[in-house]
Amino acid sequence: MPLYDDLHEPLDEKEAGRRRFLSLCGAGALAAAVAGTGIVGFRYLSPNVLYEEETRFKLGRPADYAVGSVTPLPRRKLYVVRTTRGFVAMSAVCTHLGCMTQFEPAGERIFCPCHGSRFSSDGKVTGGPAPRPLPRFELALDDGWLVVNTKRQVADDFVLEVPA
């Protein structure tokens, strides 16, 4: 029995609609694949840059800080403490699990709201689970400005002495 060639026969409306639908599905899948490939190619060719904050920045002039003050700088995750001896720049990140600490002016203390660690205004642990004091950062006087470098830690007894 010979094969029947139905490709030259006229299509009824149902078969034509089915073929149009399948053609649209195929074209849509092809367009999605091309778009996905284009997006991945563009992301591959564009630079993947991580913009980090500067680690060395100005804090202000020494006269901006009153003697005996603790100035929180939450955006920089930093405390600037002015004692009678001079200036200290301390981290505001708790040494227990890395939570942001808060300064309580009434009690002259720094505390961690997450797990209850408490620090004195000079960064020493006074209670809670924190294993070590708040780290101090390198602080210098540059052309009359206090400049901190948060990339470099200094000893727990470091104080930048500024002449009055």
C-alpha positions, 0 to 999 in steps of 0.5 A: 500500500502506498503512503498517503501524502497529506502535506499538499492537502488543505488544512482545516481550521482546527489543524491550522490553529494547532500549528500556529499555537505550536509555532508561537510556543517554539518562537517564544522558547527560542526568544527566551533562550536568546534573551537568557544567553544575551543577559548572561553574556552581558553580565560576563563582560561587565565588570564585577566591582565591589565598592567598599567604604574607605578605611581611612577617613577624617573624623573632624577637628579635636575641638569638635569633641568635648572632654569626657564624650563618647560620640557614636558614628553608626554609619562607620561602625565606630565610637570616638572617645575623648578622655582627659588624656586624648582620643580613642577610636573604637569599633562599635561591633560587639566581639561576641557575635558581631552585633552593633552595640549602642552607647547609653549616655545615662550609664556611661556604658556601651551595650549589645542589645542582641546578647547582653554584652556590656562594655565600659566607655573605654571598651573594656568588657564589664559583663556578658558573653563578649570574650574581649574588649572592643578593638581600637583603631589607629588614630592620627592627627593630620593637618589639624584633623583627626584621621582614623584607619579602621584597617589597622588595630592598635593596642588596648591602651592606645590613646592619641594625645593631642595638645590643648 
